Amino acid sequence: MKTLPHDRPVPLLRPLRVAFRTLGCKLNQCETAEMEEGLRTAGYQLVEWADPADVRVLNTCTVTAKSDRDCRREIRLAKRTDPDCLLVVTGCYAQVAPQTLSGLPEVDLVLGNPDKSRLPDLLEQLQAPERLASPQPLVVVSDHRPEERFEAGLFTRFHGYTRAFLKIQNGCDAHCAYCVIPLARGPARSMPATEVLRQVKLLGERGFQEVVLTGINLGSWGRDTGEGTVADLLELLLAECSQPYRFRLSSIEPLDVDCRLLQVIAQAGERVARHLHLPLQSGSDPVLARMGRPYTSDEYLRVVEAVASLLPDAALGADVITGFPGESEREFAETLALLERAPLTYLHVFSYSDRPGTRASRMQPKVAPELIRERTRTLRRLGEQKKAAFRARCRGTEQLALVLKDQTVEGHSIGLTGNYLEVLLPGDNALVNRFVRVRLEQPRSDGRWKASLLSASSAEPSLHGQEA
């Protein structure tokens, strides 16, 4: 086989089979669905990542240094698994570090976030004789503009998933000291309410029973368009859409959770999932100030306590960073004390790592790596304790679960409750994509629940693909 100067095999001239792999947040999953729709329309065939493919598209994350390492490992594995493929690397890592990725011999195309919709045309360009003869990958990474408007392609399928994730907001104006995402995603911008409503109705028509509303800074939806708040949008969707039946909010900033939003969720009953993820990052006011977070520890605690009071059965999660520059023993103790007191049900704990281009990367002093690891272990133990306490409270309760997976675990189907618990149900896949009423009987060591089936909806599933 003829090879390129850097010893990469020449790809097929007319690739037909395309495999996607998505790393990182739900927003990336939405944008993967948009790219899949564009390629499907252009005549490409979507295949699973494990299958042979002519094109592989890796949609990357760059939220931590570990995310970057994971992306580079996936790049190497993809080319080792399928050496004849064209390898496209897109997403946030591609946006902020195109030169790093273009220097990797496995990569054929580096594609920035604003340019994802150009993928069909760029794949044609990659097959041109002059491109095949080039030893360098193609780099297409546009800068974000301050006046940038919300961009989203229409998609009616969500390959590989039972639930749909709908991107209704992108970008962020907060510029927290540790975060590179504003560089990767640009300014905050919102999908117009009429377009949100149209896309939700289309997803309902496709048979999706749950839609997760997602964004980089979800709570800022509507500020740039003057169309109200997330609470207003949620109320509109509930009034206008009988399908999908259930809505869920992805991560939302604590100060964007006000009394009105909580009232809309409470009054919606089971149509809005009792599940909120409220990033904390630190429970110490001096650390929060250095991070550039816009609230104090007391303000955060009041929000979480208000949610737990109004929605006592809700799953409440938080992101926490250990080892932020200058974090003292006292400041870490303040974080630990707040988390012990807060009525949270699970924690996502991250070890701080420097991100080039952020204010935090220039801050001193740095916390020793071994101390960061110790603090991370301490908070993760606390998170496990909170998760166990929540499971104990849920035993014996009745829940509405959406049966997700077209597969079984030990002869059981898998479902997801509104408060984010996975349940195992006896039987085959006949209930996939239907809501079932269950009683939680016994928590398992893997975090799932043994549950008894009380009743099932009569809706017939009509979507393509199941939860991955």
N, C-alpha and C positions, 0 to 999 in steps of 0.2 A: 504494500500500500504506500502511495506517495505521502510524505509527511511534510509539514510546515517546517521552517527553519528552527523553531523551538521544539520540534519533535512531537507536535500534536497531530493526530491523524486528520486528514481532510474530511469534514463532515459531509453528509449526504447533500446532494444539490437541491432536493425538494423534500425537506423534512415534513412529515405528516403527523407523527406521534409526539405529543408534548406532555411532559410530566412536571408537576409543580410540587414544591415543598415550601411550606410557610413556617417561619420562625417568628416568635415574638407575639405581639398583641393581636386583639380581635380586629383592629383596624387593618392590619396586614392581611388577615383572612378575608376581609371585605374586598380589598384591592386585588387579591388573588382571584376572587370570584369575578371581578370586573375584567381582569386580563383573560381569564378562561373564556368568558363570553365573547370577547373580541376575537380570540383565536378560533373559537368554534364557528363564529360567523364567517371567518376567513377560510374555513375549510380544513382546519387542523383537527386531529383526533386527540382527545384527552385520554391519557392512560395514567395508571397509578405510578407512584414514585418507584416502587419495587420492580416495575415492568421495564423491558427494553424501550428506549425512547430515542428519537432523533434530536429532540431539544429538551433540555432540562432547565427549569427556571427556579432559582432559589431566591425567595423573597425574605430579606434579612432584617435583623434587629440590631440595634447598637446601644441599648439602654445601659449596659455595663461592659466592662472589659471582658468579662466571661462570655457575654453575648458575641463579641467580636471573635473570640477564640473559637466558639462553637460554630460560627459561620465559616471560618477558614477550614475547620475540620470537615464540615459538610461539603465544602467545595472539593477538597481532596478526595473524599469518599465518593462523591458523585462521578468524578472523572475516572477513578479506579474501577468503579462498578460498571460504567458504561463509557469506555474511552473514545468511542466514535461519535459521541453526542456533541452538539453545540451547547455550551454552558453559559447561561445568562444569569448574572447576579444583579438583583435589584433591591429596592427597599432602603431602609434608613442607613445601614452601613455603607451601601453604595453611594448614597447621597453625600455623606460626610467624609468618606475616605476613598474617593475614586482612584486616586493614584496608588494607594496601597493595593487595591484589588486588581487594578490593571497590570500590576507587576507580577501577579500570580500566573504561572504558565498554563493553568487549567482553564482560565477564564476567556471566553470569546466576546462577551458583551457586558459592559457595566452600564446599568440603566438607572437613572435617578428617579426619585419619587414623582416629580412633576411630569416625567416623560413616559410613565408606564403605559399610557394609552397608545403610544406609538409602537408597541411591541410587534404587531403584525407586519408593519412596513419595515421595521428594522431587521426582522428575521429574513425577509426577502433580500434586504441589502447585504446581510451577512453571507449570502450564498453567491453574490456576484464574484466573478473570477478575480477581480482586483483585490477583493477582501480576502478570498481564500488564499491568495498569494502573500498576504501581509503577515509578518510575524507578530504584530501588535494587535491586541484586542480593540474592538470598537468601544469608545467611551462616549456616552450620551447622558450628560448630567447638567440640567439647567438650574440656574439659581432661582430661589424663591424671590418673589417681588413683594414689596410692602402692600401694594394694591391688589394682591392676588385674590381671586374669587374662588368660592367653593367649586371643586371639580369632582364629578363622580359619574361613571358610566352606568347605564341601566343594566341590571342583570336580573334574570328570573330564575336562575338555578344557583345552587350552592353545592358544588360537587363534593361529595363525601360527607355531607352533614345533614342531620335531621332538622336542627334549629338553624335559622338564618341570622347572620350578623349584618346589620345595616349601618353603614358609616353615615352619620348625619352631621358630623362636625370634624374639622381637621385643623391642625396647627395649634399654636399656643403663644400667648403674649406674656406669660408669667416670668420666664427667664430665671428660674431657680438656679442657685449657684452651682449645683452639681449636675445640671441636666443639659444634654446636648440635643434634645428633641426639637427645640425651636429652630436649630440649624438644619435638622433633618426634615422638618415638616412645615416650616414657614409660619406666617401669621395665622391667628385664629380666624376661622371662617365657617359659616353655617350653610347647610343645605336648606333651601327655602321650604317652608312648611307645606306648600302645595305639592312639592316634589317628594317630600317625605311621605305624605299621605298616598300619593300615586304609587310609589315603590312598595310601601307596606301592603297596599291592596293587591298589587301584582304578586307579591310573595304569598299572600293569603290564597290567591287563586291557584298558585302552584302547589298548594297543599301544606305549606309550612304552618305548624301549629304554635310556634314560639318565634318571636323576633327579638333579638338583643340589640338595643339602640346603643351605639358606641361612638366614641370620638377620642381625640387626644386630650381635650379638655371639655368633656361632655357638658358640664354645667354652664359653660359659656355660650351654649347654643342660643341663637337669637339676638345676641348683643350687637353683632355687626349688621344684622338685617332689620332690627327693630321689631321683630315679630313676637316678642314676649320671652318666656322662659321655657325650660324643659318641662315644668309643670303644665304650662299652657299647651305645649305640643302633646304631651302624654294625654291630657284631657281630650284634645281633639281626636287623637287616634282611637281612644276608647269609645268616643261617641260615634265615629264614622266607620269603624271597622269591626265587624263581627268576627272576621277571620283575618289574621291569626288570633287565636283565643288569648294567648298569654304574651305579655311584654316583659322584658327584663332590662334594667339599666346596667351598663358596664360601670367601671370605676368613675367616681364623681368626687370633686373636691368638697371638703367638709362644709365650707361656708356657702356652697351652692345648695345645700340641703336645708331648706327653710320650712316653716310651718305649712305653707301652701303645698309644697311638693309632698310632704308627709301625709297631708290630708287627702290628696289625690290618690296616693298609693293605698292608704287605709280604706278609702271609700270604694276602690276598685275591687276589693276582695281578692279572689284568686286570679283575676285577670292581669295583675301586676305582681311579679315575683317578689316575695318578701326576702329581698337580698340586696344589700348595699355594700359596696367596697369603698371605704373612705380613707385615702392616703393620709398617714400621720407623719412619717419620716423621722420625727424625734419628739419625745415628750419633755424636752428641756427648752425653756424659752430662749436662753442665749444661743443654743444650737439652731433653733428655728429661725432666729434673727439672722444668723450667719448664712443659713441656707437660702434666705430670701422668701421664706414661707409667710403667707399673709395672715396668720392667726397665732394665738397663744395656745399653750397647752390647756388652759381652762376653757377657752372657747371651743376647742376640739372636744373636750370631755362633755361639755354641755350638749353639743350636737349629738354625740353618740348616745348619751343618756336619754335625750328626747326621742331618738329613734327607738331605742329599746323599750321605752315606756309606752309609746303608741303602737309599736309592732313587736310585741314580746317574743313572737316565734320567728323573727327574722334572723337570717345569717348576716352577721356584721363583720367585715374583714378590714384589715389595715395593712398598708405597706410601712415598713420601718427600715431605716438605714443605720447600721452600726459603724462606728469608727470614722464619722465625719471629721475632717481636720479640726484639731483642737479639742475634740470631745474628751472631757476630763472624767475621772471616776465619779465625781459628784453629778455631772451632767448625765452620764449613763445611768446612774442610780435614779435620777429623776424620770428618765424614760421608762425604766423598769417599773417604778412605782405607779406611774400613770397607767401603763398597760395592765398591771395587776388590778387596778381599780376599775378600768373601763370595761363596760359590758360587751366586749368584742368576743366573737366566736371562733375566729381564726386569724393568723398572722402570716404575712409574707415578709420574711426577713432577708435583707440584702446587705452584704458586706461592701462598704464603700471602696470604690476604685476610682482613680483619677481619670477624667475624660478630657483629652486635649481640647482647648478652646473654651473651657468653662472657667468661671471665677474660682471655683473650689480647687481646681488643679494648681492654682498659684498660692493657695492658703497654707500657712504654717501655724503650728507644727503638725506633722502627720502622725497619726496613731500607728503604733507598731503592728505589723501584720498578725503576730501571734495574739495580741490583745484584741484585735478585731475579730479573729476567729473565736476566741473565748466568749466575747460578748454576743456574737452571733449564735453560738451554741446555747447560751443562757436564754436568749429570747425565743429561740426555736423550741426549747423545752417548755417555756411558758405557753407558747402557741399550742403545743400538743395538749397541755393541761386544759386550756380553754376549749379546744376542740372536743376533748373527752367530756367536759362538763356539759357542753351543748348537746352532745349525743345522749347523755344521760337524761337531759330534760325532754328530749324528743321521743324517748322510748314510749311506745303505746299510743302515740298520737296518730290521727288520721291525716293523710297528706294527698294532694293531687300531684301525680307524677306523669311526665311525658316519656313514653317508652322510646328510647333513642337508638339503640344499636342493633343492627341487623347481624347480630352474633350472640353467642351465649357464653356465660361464665358458669361452669359446672352445671350446665343444663338450665340456666336461668337467663331470662331477658333482663336488660338493664334500663332503668328509668331515672329521671332527674326530677326532684321535687322543686317547688318554688323557692324553698330556702336552701337550695343547692346541696341536697343530699342525694347520693346515688343509691338506688334500691335495686335489689335482685328479686325477680318475680319468677315463679315456676312456670314452665311452659316454653313453647317455641316462639317464633318471630311474628305470630299472627297479630300481635298488638303493636307492632312497630308504628311510630308516628301517631299513636292514639293516647289520649289522656286516660289514666286509670286512677281510681280511688284506692289507696292502700293504707294498711296499718303497719307502722314500724314495729317489728318484733324484737330483733336482736342485732346489735352492731357487730360487724366482723373486724378482724384485725387489719384488713386492707382498707378500712374506712367506709366500705359499703354496708348497706343494711339488708338483712333478711326481712322480707315484708310479705304480708298476706294480701291477696287481691280481694277487694270488696266489690268493685264494679268497674266497668269500662265504658268509654264513650262509643257511640255507634259510627263515628266518622271514619270513612275509609281513607287510607293513606294514598296520596297521589304524587308525591315528590319523587325525584330521582336521586339515588344515593342515600347513604345513611351516615349517622354520626361517626366521625373518625376518632 
